[in-house]
Structures are given as structure tokens and as C-alpha cells.
């Protein structure tokens, strides 16, 4: 009731009220935060009347309390804030002195949750702007004559603010902006959210007048986009888009890009914030204005300090930036498609568990579309050689963790058939990295890469059928040196990887007979050593590799080589692993098939007897799989000398628990021997 009375007095006896208004301010402020919303509403309305009915000197003391009401839970109270402040901006005697203090309070209503409050605030500000424009008509006319005010365009989908509103913000921005940026770092989330929303509306009305404050503005945006409140980040990014729309690209890029190029001296979090703001500003800039500057942006993001990032946040922002650049560049993308391609490849190689696979595919597809290609495969055809040329500059110093090594790995696994056309560049690089003096982990990575490429060789390293020409280099310089026995678990892992790669190459038929024959002696020396390796995996794969080699070069084994092999193979028949023993029986089958037709069985009778005796022991093995395998070997071996085989079988037949296999072997010899 006292509030109503005060308002009535101000209306009925304004002259007398003028002298008493100041005395009412302090009591009113004591109740402005009352627990009942109706009281707060009445007090707020009365404060507006009292300040307007007095000399206006108490505005400064009232404003902090009014500002607190912008956070009020009751929409009616927040609506009254807009009404009161809007009234002051229109009718306060000394309002020009308080524009910079009152405007933020009115503009805060533009981001209110209630649409009616937003509209009221907007309408009031329009009225304030129109009034200001009329009061300064002569000044504005001069400026319009010189085309200062109308060179900008409004935001798409929205009408451009009136001239008076834009002028008010321009003239007061320097006073309001520092306070907004300060509040964006406040410890309370509500204050930061309000400040971020207010910043957006200030920039909306400021248009290109934000340019003169761009350095401070960008600093505030960098901090704001790191906020833990998603609503703050959303408003900050929207503000950054407004910056892009109204500020010349050359201006904001001159400030943004140095932060990226010095990424090695800044934290990952800081780099992420710069990328976010850069992406938003580029997004907000029109295609025509940003196109001349996109190459500079691409040159900045392609440097290793920026794109060699393991931060998922940074990776995501880089992908977003690439998407924006691609969408805006059109046919001009050809000028910097290599930089974009390298950035995407880096992200592909560094991402965790394929978390950005879909985005990466879309980026490559969009770049290809801009270049009028059918798909990403054409992009690899265009740029793979260029990327490899760049990687050559550092490949001699790679370690397993080098980002360039990861990039090389990703490139070859995804490039497809173009890999087969670049073997003269690729093989020397692989050879350097598989030098036995190199880091063991690095060599393991490269053996893994070679194995994967060999599995799908027709679509990778042998797409042009040229790999066999390089197979000798791979075999002699990469595989054989890494099969040499060395002590330690790491050395075991290297031998396993090397022999596995050799198996993959043999399995894909990438090793020509000529290459195999010319290196057979050196190769068998290491393979024999690997047959006795500590690792069961190495022994298993080695026996399979030897089977392949015996089959591939069966007409080129001399007697000495054959005689050097069988003791090692017989030793493996006593292996602790039945799986390995089964593989060895298959190797022995290939071994006996490799005997030359002119083998002198009389001269080498002792060797034959040793072979047959060693195998006949296993014909009585406890495993039926082993027995079956040995039986096949002995049948094949009997073709070399049936008489010696028959003699040896009869010597041991009575010692076997089950004579079925011996009987079957003798029957086979009798059936195949010419009477």
C-alpha cells in the first residue's frame, strides 16, 4: 500500500514529490529483495517512479539492486525490470549520462526464458533507439550522407535494427564490453550465462563497430568457450559467428591464427578454444568475404603443432573447421585441398577407436565433391604422392610414436591401388624404418603394416603387379636381418613379426621364384634358426613358411640344403605343441616332394635311414592327427627309396602299440613298387 501511495503522490503532486523522492529510495531498496514476489514487484515499480520523479541522482545506488532482479525467479518481476529501465531510457531527465549503465539491463531481457519478456524488451529498445535517432537527427543525417551507417546488412532472417539502436550501442560499447567480459568469468553460473547472452545482443546491434574492440573481444570469447556451462558456450559461439559476419576476415584472422601457429607453447585447452572461435567466425563470414582468406587458414591448421593433436576435443574442432572451409570454398578448394587432406589424415591416424570415422568420411567426400571427383579414392590418387614426398623429409628420424609414422601408416592402409604405383618411394622408406638398429617398436609397427598390405595386395602394394620387382629388397634388407637371433623378449617379438610378414608375402604369392632362389641359402639359415625359437608362435609360423618355400622352390634345392633341413624338422616333431607338430608334418611332406629325381639314394643311404627312423617313431604317436600326418610323409618319402623304407618299417613294426599304420605303409609301398 505504501508503494501505491508513493506512486500516486508522484503522479498527483509531482513538484512537491520531486524534493522528497530521494528520501524514499533507501527504504524501498530494503524491500526490493522481499521474499514475496508481489512485494518485490510493487517495490520495483515504485523505484522506477521515484527515480523518475526525483532528480535522478540516486540511479547509481539503485542499479545494483535492479540488476539483481534480472535473476528473479518470478517472470513478472523480470518483466518489470524491462519496463522500469525502458521508462528511464525514454524519460529520465539525465538519461544520456546513464545509457551505458541502463542499456545492459534492458538488453538482458532479450534473452529471457519467457517470450513475452523478450518481445517487451525488444519493443522498448526500438522505442529508445527511435527516440535517440530523432533527438540527434542532424548528426545522423550527416553520417548517412557519408554512407557510414548503411553499409552493413542485417542477420539473415532478421530485420536490421534501427539506426538509433545501433548508434546507442556503438557509442556505449567501449564502456559496457569490459564489464560483460569480466562477468563472463564470474564464479556463479547464472552471471556467466546472463553475460554471455548479453554479449550476443550487444554484438548484434554493434555490427562492424565491434572491430575496434576485436582483440579484447576475442580474448573473452576464448575464455567463454571453455566454460563448463553448455549454455554459455552456445552463446559464445553464436557471438563468434556475429563477429565473423561483421568484422573483416583479415582483421580477426590476424589475431586468431598466431595463437594456432604458436600451439607448441600453449596448452591443449587454449588451442581448442582458439579452434572453436575460429571455426565459428569463419562459419559466420559470408562465402565471398572468406574465400580469399581460406588458404591462409589451411596453411595455419596443417602445421604439425596444430593437427598432430591427441586431444579428442581439438580433433573434433579441426574436423568442424575442415567441414566449414569445405562448405565455403567451392571450386577454390583445389588451391588448398592438399592441406585439408593432410589434416584429415592426421586426425584419422590419431583418433581413438574410430570415434570420428563418420565425420572423417564426410570430410573426404565433401572435398572430393568440391574437386568434382567421384569419391575419396580419387582424392588419394591426387595427393598420396605429395604426402609421401613430405613424409620423406623426416622418415629417417621416426619412432613408433611419431605422428608422421602414424600418418604414413594410415595413408597406405587407406589409399588403395595408388600404393602400388608408388613402390619406388615407399619401399626405401620402409627399408630405412626396418633397419635392425632402429627402435624395436617402430619395426614391429612396420612389419604389421607390411602384413596388412600383403593380405589385400591386389588392391594395395601389388595393384600394378610391380611388387615382385621390389620383393628382393624387402626380403634381403627388411626381413632376413630381423630374423637373426638375439637374446631377449623384444628380439623374440621382432622375429615373430618378421616371419609373420614373410608368411603374408608368401601366402599372397608376392615372392617370385627367381628372388626366392637367389636368396635361398641366406634365408634358410635364418629360418632354421627360427624353427628352434623360444616362441611357439614363431616356430609355428616358421614351419608354415618353410612349407611354402619348399613348394615354391622345390626344383632348386640342392642335396646339401635338404640334408641340413631334416635334422631340424625331426627335432620339431618333438615339440611341446601338437599344433606345431601337425604343421611340421605338412612341411615334411613338402620337403620330400622337393627331392631331386636324380637323388643318389645309395650314396646318401645313411641320411635316408636317419630320416625314416626319426619319422617312424612318430607313427606310433598318441595323437591320431600326428599319426595321419606322419603316414602321409612316409608314403611320400617311400617314393625316394621304397626298399630302405620297407626295411626300416619292418625293424620297428613290432615295437609299435598299433601296427595298423605300419601295415598301411607297407601295403602302399608294395602297391607302388614295380614288380
HELIX and SHEET records of a PDB file:
HELIX    1   1 UNK A    2  UNK A   12  1                                  11    
HELIX    2   2 UNK A   14  UNK A   31  1                                  18    
HELIX    3   3 UNK A   37  UNK A   53  1                                  17    
HELIX    4   4 UNK A   59  UNK A   69  1                                  11    
HELIX    5   5 UNK A   75  UNK A   91  1                                  17    
HELIX    6   6 UNK A   95  UNK A  108  1                                  14    
HELIX    7   7 UNK A  109  UNK A  111  5                                   3    
HELIX    8   8 UNK A  115  UNK A  135  1                                  21    
HELIX    9   9 UNK A  137  UNK A  145  1                                   9    
HELIX   10  10 UNK A  163  UNK A  183  1                                  21    
HELIX   11  11 UNK A  189  UNK A  206  1                                  18    
HELIX   12  12 UNK A  207  UNK A  213  5                                   7    
HELIX   13  13 UNK A  214  UNK A  224  1                                  11    
HELIX   14  14 UNK A  230  UNK A  246  1                                  17    
HELIX   15  15 UNK A  249  UNK A  261  1                                  13    
HELIX   16  16 UNK A  263  UNK A  265  5                                   3    
HELIX   17  17 UNK A  268  UNK A  284  1                                  17    
HELIX   18  18 UNK A  287  UNK A  291  1                                   5    
HELIX   19  19 UNK A  294  UNK A  301  1                                   8    
HELIX   20  20 UNK A  304  UNK A  307  1                                   4    
HELIX   21  21 UNK A  312  UNK A  329  1                                  18    
HELIX   22  22 UNK A  330  UNK A  335  5                                   6    
HELIX   23  23 UNK A  337  UNK A  350  1                                  14    
HELIX   24  24 UNK A  357  UNK A  370  1                                  14    
HELIX   25  25 UNK A  376  UNK A  392  1                                  17    
HELIX   26  26 UNK A  395  UNK A  397  5                                   3    
HELIX   27  27 UNK A  403  UNK A  415  1                                  13    
HELIX   28  28 UNK A  416  UNK A  421  5                                   6    
HELIX   29  29 UNK A  423  UNK A  433  1                                  11    
HELIX   30  30 UNK A  440  UNK A  455  1                                  16    
HELIX   31  31 UNK A  457  UNK A  459  5                                   3    
HELIX   32  32 UNK A  467  UNK A  473  1                                   7    
HELIX   33  33 UNK A  474  UNK A  479  3                                   6    
HELIX   34  34 UNK A  480  UNK A  483  1                                   4    
HELIX   35  35 UNK A  489  UNK A  507  1                                  19    
HELIX   36  36 UNK A  513  UNK A  531  1                                  19    
HELIX   37  37 UNK A  536  UNK A  552  1                                  17    
HELIX   38  38 UNK A  559  UNK A  572  1                                  14    
HELIX   39  39 UNK A  578  UNK A  593  1                                  16    
HELIX   40  40 UNK A  605  UNK A  616  1                                  12    
HELIX   41  41 UNK A  617  UNK A  620  5                                   4    
HELIX   42  42 UNK A  624  UNK A  638  1                                  15    
HELIX   43  43 UNK A  642  UNK A  652  1                                  11    
HELIX   44  44 UNK A  653  UNK A  655  5                                   3    
HELIX   45  45 UNK A  660  UNK A  672  1                                  13    
END                                                                             
